[in-house]
Amino acid sequence: MKCLVKICGLSHAESVKAAVAAGADALGFVFAESPREVSARHAALIASSVPRNILRVAVMLHPSIERWREVETIFCPDVLQTDARDFDYLDVPPDIARWPVVREGTPDDRQLPDPFVYEAATSGRGEPVDWRIAADLAKKGRMILAGGLNSDNVATAIARVQPYGVDVSSSVESAPGVKDPELIHAFVAAARAAGSASGTDGAHAAGASAKDPRR
């Protein structure tokens, strides 16, 4: 079964089309300070033709309530991805899935959310996490592995960690914030081949489909 593949940090219509054509399951749009930051209206525009079976993910970091409301009402995401603690104060409708971000270095005795994104302390810099630690955490819930992944190492990461999904941004760029269609295709292809070879349940784990990652 396939491993869920998310292409994050999309800011141009051409990049969105490339990710869709490559077969990505989820597309991330960043609404936080970053070279990849987009406005809610721009994201809604470039994502307007994305097929409904592909998740549109709002990627945020400690957003204000007003900022989240703007993204929610204008962009209308399928998923909100932000640090786990942010969900303590944000009002997220039940029809929008939650992908809490758990960062490397936080206490290991916590109750892990399901699903969750696991990445380095700082987002968007291509910093890898310790795959040994990630593999242990992946046994406790549906982990979307992020940080330092590329087409050369994603197969090894999937084999070692056995994640529910993988998330990539900077390594599929020709410059900060500028996605490269060839690199996107190479990453998705490598992740697909690795997921099939390793038997990773991916988007169908625990009875879930790629369109409904909450269950």
KEZATOR-528285 format. One record per residue (C-alpha): residue in one letter; x, y, z. Coordinates in nm, 4 decimals, decimal comma, m for minus. Example, Ala and Ser with C-alpha at 12.3 -4.5 7.8 and 13.67 -1.06 7.14 Angstrom:
BEGIN
+----+----------+----------+----------+
! aa !       xx !       yy !       zz !
+----+----------+----------+----------+
!  A !   1,2300 !  m0,4500 !   0,7800 !
!  S !   1,3670 !  m0,1060 !   0,7140 !
+----+----------+----------+----------+
//
This chain:
BEGIN
+----+----------+----------+----------+
! aa !       xx !       yy !       zz !
+----+----------+----------+----------+
!  M !   0,0000 !   0,0000 !   0,0000 !
!  K !   0,1273 !   0,3470 !  m0,0768 !
!  C !   0,2915 !   0,5870 !   0,1639 !
!  L !   0,1206 !   0,9267 !   0,1776 !
!  V !   0,3357 !   1,1877 !   0,0024 !
!  K !   0,3069 !   1,5590 !   0,0792 !
!  I !   0,4770 !   1,8333 !  m0,1209 !
!  C !   0,4991 !   2,1415 !   0,0990 !
!  G !   0,5725 !   2,5094 !   0,0490 !
!  L !   0,3940 !   2,5526 !  m0,2831 !
!  S !   0,3626 !   2,9133 !  m0,3960 !
!  H !   0,3220 !   2,9045 !  m0,7760 !
!  A !   0,0511 !   2,7566 !  m0,9963 !
!  E !   0,3103 !   2,5694 !  m1,2020 !
!  S !   0,4436 !   2,3993 !  m0,8894 !
!  V !   0,0959 !   2,2949 !  m0,7846 !
!  K !   0,0334 !   2,1433 !  m1,1272 !
!  A !   0,3665 !   1,9593 !  m1,1117 !
!  A !   0,2867 !   1,8127 !  m0,7701 !
!  V !  m0,0569 !   1,6996 !  m0,8861 !
!  A !   0,0868 !   1,5478 !  m1,2036 !
!  A !   0,3544 !   1,3655 !  m1,0024 !
!  G !   0,0863 !   1,1963 !  m0,7938 !
!  A !   0,1230 !   1,3700 !  m0,4572 !
!  D !  m0,1467 !   1,2952 !  m0,1985 !
!  A !  m0,1247 !   1,6278 !  m0,0158 !
!  L !  m0,0129 !   1,9808 !  m0,1014 !
!  G !   0,1129 !   2,2192 !   0,1653 !
!  F !   0,0706 !   2,5971 !   0,1548 !
!  V !   0,2660 !   2,7980 !   0,4121 !
!  F !   0,0937 !   3,0756 !   0,6056 !
!  A !   0,3869 !   3,1696 !   0,8291 !
!  E !   0,7066 !   3,3706 !   0,7931 !
!  S !   0,9082 !   3,1883 !   0,5291 !
!  P !   1,0417 !   3,2268 !   0,1721 !
!  R !   0,7416 !   3,0065 !   0,0861 !
!  E !   0,4767 !   3,2155 !   0,2619 !
!  V !   0,1610 !   3,2865 !   0,0639 !
!  S !  m0,1542 !   3,4831 !   0,1330 !
!  A !  m0,4841 !   3,3054 !   0,1800 !
!  R !  m0,6176 !   3,4520 !  m0,1439 !
!  H !  m0,3124 !   3,3537 !  m0,3467 !
!  A !  m0,3215 !   3,0005 !  m0,2099 !
!  A !  m0,6920 !   2,9712 !  m0,2896 !
!  L !  m0,6217 !   3,0870 !  m0,6452 !
!  I !  m0,3350 !   2,8509 !  m0,7251 !
!  A !  m0,5095 !   2,5574 !  m0,5551 !
!  S !  m0,8466 !   2,6165 !  m0,7180 !
!  S !  m0,8060 !   2,3358 !  m0,9720 !
!  V !  m0,6569 !   2,0764 !  m0,7352 !
!  P !  m0,8597 !   1,7527 !  m0,7557 !
!  R !  m1,0736 !   1,6838 !  m0,4507 !
!  N !  m0,8923 !   1,3603 !  m0,3735 !
!  I !  m0,5731 !   1,5563 !  m0,3004 !
!  L !  m0,5482 !   1,7200 !   0,0414 !
!  R !  m0,4908 !   2,0948 !   0,0609 !
!  V !  m0,2941 !   2,1580 !   0,3794 !
!  A !  m0,2684 !   2,4934 !   0,5568 !
!  V !   0,0770 !   2,4984 !   0,7203 !
!  M !   0,0991 !   2,7473 !   1,0062 !
!  L !   0,3088 !   2,8227 !   1,3144 !
!  H !   0,1532 !   2,9750 !   1,6267 !
!  P !  m0,1032 !   3,1697 !   1,4213 !
!  S !  m0,3240 !   3,4319 !   1,5756 !
!  I !  m0,6917 !   3,3479 !   1,5944 !
!  E !  m0,7603 !   3,6170 !   1,3340 !
!  R !  m0,4981 !   3,4784 !   1,0956 !
!  W !  m0,6401 !   3,1274 !   1,1239 !
!  R !  m0,9935 !   3,2545 !   1,0599 !
!  E !  m0,8719 !   3,4302 !   0,7456 !
!  V !  m0,7038 !   3,1152 !   0,6157 !
!  E !  m1,0008 !   2,9002 !   0,7121 !
!  T !  m1,2604 !   3,1161 !   0,5385 !
!  I !  m1,0641 !   3,2192 !   0,2266 !
!  F !  m0,8386 !   2,9208 !   0,1562 !
!  C !  m1,0800 !   2,6570 !   0,2955 !
!  P !  m0,8173 !   2,3885 !   0,3686 !
!  D !  m0,8794 !   2,0184 !   0,4121 !
!  V !  m0,6123 !   2,0014 !   0,6823 !
!  L !  m0,4530 !   2,2363 !   0,9351 !
!  Q !  m0,0889 !   2,1560 !   1,0149 !
!  T !   0,0618 !   2,3506 !   1,3024 !
!  D !   0,2460 !   2,2882 !   1,6284 !
!  A !   0,0536 !   2,0591 !   1,8606 !
!  R !   0,0061 !   2,3222 !   2,1296 !
!  D !  m0,1569 !   2,5616 !   1,8827 !
!  F !  m0,4667 !   2,3435 !   1,8767 !
!  D !  m0,5260 !   2,4329 !   2,2416 !
!  Y !  m0,6506 !   2,7781 !   2,1424 !
!  L !  m0,7573 !   2,7464 !   1,7787 !
!  D !  m1,1170 !   2,6688 !   1,6859 !
!  V !  m1,0912 !   2,4095 !   1,4094 !
!  P !  m1,4181 !   2,2867 !   1,2544 !
!  P !  m1,4674 !   1,9078 !   1,2579 !
!  D !  m1,4546 !   1,8877 !   0,8776 !
!  I !  m1,0937 !   2,0149 !   0,8769 !
!  A !  m0,8400 !   1,7481 !   0,9721 !
!  R !  m0,5695 !   1,8212 !   1,2271 !
!  W !  m0,2034 !   1,7379 !   1,1713 !
!  P !  m0,0224 !   1,8437 !   1,4901 !
!  V !   0,3513 !   1,8967 !   1,4502 !
!  V !   0,5686 !   1,7172 !   1,7050 !
!  R !   0,9247 !   1,8457 !   1,7038 !
!  E !   1,2406 !   1,6510 !   1,7722 !
!  G !   1,3733 !   1,7132 !   2,1201 !
!  T !   1,0371 !   1,7445 !   2,2939 !
!  P !   0,9725 !   1,5060 !   2,5867 !
!  D !   0,9176 !   1,1425 !   2,4880 !
!  D !   0,6689 !   1,0675 !   2,7659 !
!  R !   0,3909 !   1,2721 !   2,6048 !
!  Q !   0,0723 !   1,1344 !   2,4529 !
!  L !   0,1274 !   1,1419 !   2,0787 !
!  P !  m0,1550 !   1,2689 !   1,8568 !
!  D !  m0,2711 !   1,0590 !   1,5628 !
!  P !  m0,1816 !   1,1423 !   1,2936 !
!  F !   0,1130 !   1,3727 !   1,3564 !
!  V !   0,3957 !   1,5379 !   1,1636 !
!  Y !   0,7432 !   1,4724 !   1,3040 !
!  E !   1,0173 !   1,7168 !   1,2155 !
!  A !   1,3211 !   1,9057 !   1,3392 !
!  A !   1,3091 !   2,1924 !   1,5853 !
!  T !   1,2978 !   2,4460 !   1,2998 !
!  S !   1,0821 !   2,4038 !   0,9902 !
!  G !   1,1774 !   2,4703 !   0,6296 !
!  R !   1,5543 !   2,4314 !   0,6578 !
!  G !   1,5875 !   2,0716 !   0,5435 !
!  E !   1,7162 !   1,9595 !   0,8831 !
!  P !   1,6876 !   1,5805 !   0,9257 !
!  V !   1,5622 !   1,4129 !   1,2405 !
!  D !   1,7181 !   1,1081 !   1,4052 !
!  W !   1,5555 !   0,8189 !   1,2196 !
!  R !   1,6152 !   0,5817 !   1,5107 !
!  I !   1,4039 !   0,7976 !   1,7406 !
!  A !   1,1506 !   0,8523 !   1,4634 !
!  A !   1,1139 !   0,4779 !   1,4092 !
!  D !   1,0211 !   0,4271 !   1,7752 !
!  L !   0,7669 !   0,7091 !   1,7648 !
!  A !   0,6197 !   0,5835 !   1,4370 !
!  K !   0,5061 !   0,2708 !   1,6204 !
!  K !   0,2836 !   0,4839 !   1,8430 !
!  G !   0,0727 !   0,6521 !   1,5751 !
!  R !   0,0490 !   0,7561 !   1,2125 !
!  M !   0,3630 !   0,9627 !   1,1622 !
!  I !   0,4202 !   1,1907 !   0,8646 !
!  L !   0,7987 !   1,2130 !   0,8547 !
!  A !   0,9513 !   1,5479 !   0,7587 !
!  G !   1,2924 !   1,7124 !   0,7614 !
!  G !   1,5880 !   1,6553 !   0,5326 !
!  L !   1,4167 !   1,4118 !   0,2985 !
!  N !   1,5047 !   1,3997 !  m0,0712 !
!  S !   1,4773 !   1,1610 !  m0,3645 !
!  D !   1,8085 !   0,9966 !  m0,2702 !
!  N !   1,7297 !   0,9155 !   0,0929 !
!  V !   1,3510 !   0,8833 !   0,1119 !
!  A !   1,3597 !   0,5112 !   0,0326 !
!  T !   1,5989 !   0,4482 !   0,3219 !
!  A !   1,3895 !   0,6685 !   0,5507 !
!  I !   1,0721 !   0,4770 !   0,4687 !
!  A !   1,2447 !   0,1416 !   0,5183 !
!  R !   1,3914 !   0,2411 !   0,8553 !
!  V !   1,1112 !   0,4495 !   1,0033 !
!  Q !   0,8024 !   0,2883 !   0,8453 !
!  P !   0,6052 !   0,6154 !   0,8522 !
!  Y !   0,2460 !   0,6689 !   0,7495 !
!  G !   0,3635 !   0,9450 !   0,5169 !
!  V !   0,6554 !   1,1637 !   0,4102 !
!  D !   0,6756 !   1,5404 !   0,3724 !
!  V !   0,9213 !   1,7366 !   0,1574 !
!  S !   0,9808 !   2,1020 !   0,0771 !
!  S !   1,3287 !   2,2512 !   0,0368 !
!  S !   1,4921 !   1,9519 !  m0,1359 !
!  V !   1,2529 !   1,9782 !  m0,4304 !
!  E !   1,3497 !   2,3402 !  m0,4976 !
!  S !   1,5924 !   2,5022 !  m0,7408 !
!  A !   1,6055 !   2,8087 !  m0,5107 !
!  P !   1,4389 !   2,8941 !  m0,1772 !
!  G !   1,0652 !   2,8933 !  m0,2418 !
!  V !   1,0981 !   2,7917 !  m0,6082 !
!  K !   0,9902 !   2,4334 !  m0,6726 !
!  D !   1,1496 !   2,2250 !  m0,9480 !
!  P !   0,9022 !   1,9959 !  m1,1333 !
!  E !   1,1694 !   1,7358 !  m1,2066 !
!  L !   1,2732 !   1,7172 !  m0,8420 !
!  I !   0,9090 !   1,6858 !  m0,7366 !
!  H !   0,8535 !   1,3971 !  m0,9769 !
!  A !   1,1740 !   1,2265 !  m0,8647 !
!  F !   1,0788 !   1,2489 !  m0,4985 !
!  V !   0,7251 !   1,1179 !  m0,5446 !
!  A !   0,8494 !   0,8328 !  m0,7643 !
!  A !   1,1147 !   0,7336 !  m0,5102 !
!  A !   0,8673 !   0,7446 !  m0,2224 !
!  R !   0,6114 !   0,5402 !  m0,4157 !
!  A !   0,8660 !   0,2723 !  m0,5064 !
!  A !   0,9964 !   0,2554 !  m0,1511 !
!  G !   0,6494 !   0,2383 !   0,0015 !
!  S !   0,5514 !  m0,0524 !  m0,2219 !
!  A !   0,8748 !  m0,2399 !  m0,1554 !
!  S !   0,8570 !  m0,1996 !   0,2223 !
!  G !   0,4880 !  m0,2785 !   0,2536 !
!  T !   0,4171 !   0,0546 !   0,4219 !
!  D !   0,0430 !   0,0945 !   0,4718 !
!  G !   0,0608 !   0,4702 !   0,4207 !
!  A !  m0,2630 !   0,6406 !   0,3320 !
!  H !  m0,4639 !   0,3251 !   0,3988 !
!  A !  m0,3250 !   0,2565 !   0,7461 !
!  A !  m0,5793 !   0,2013 !   1,0220 !
!  G !  m0,8624 !   0,2109 !   0,7725 !
!  A !  m0,7827 !   0,5660 !   0,6578 !
!  S !  m0,7872 !   0,7013 !   0,3059 !
!  A !  m0,5641 !   0,9809 !   0,1801 !
!  K !  m0,8657 !   1,2093 !   0,1725 !
!  D !  m0,9620 !   1,1427 !   0,5333 !
!  P !  m0,6493 !   1,1248 !   0,7487 !
!  R !  m0,8406 !   1,1825 !   1,0733 !
!  R !  m0,9679 !   0,8272 !   1,1111 !
+----+----------+----------+----------+
//
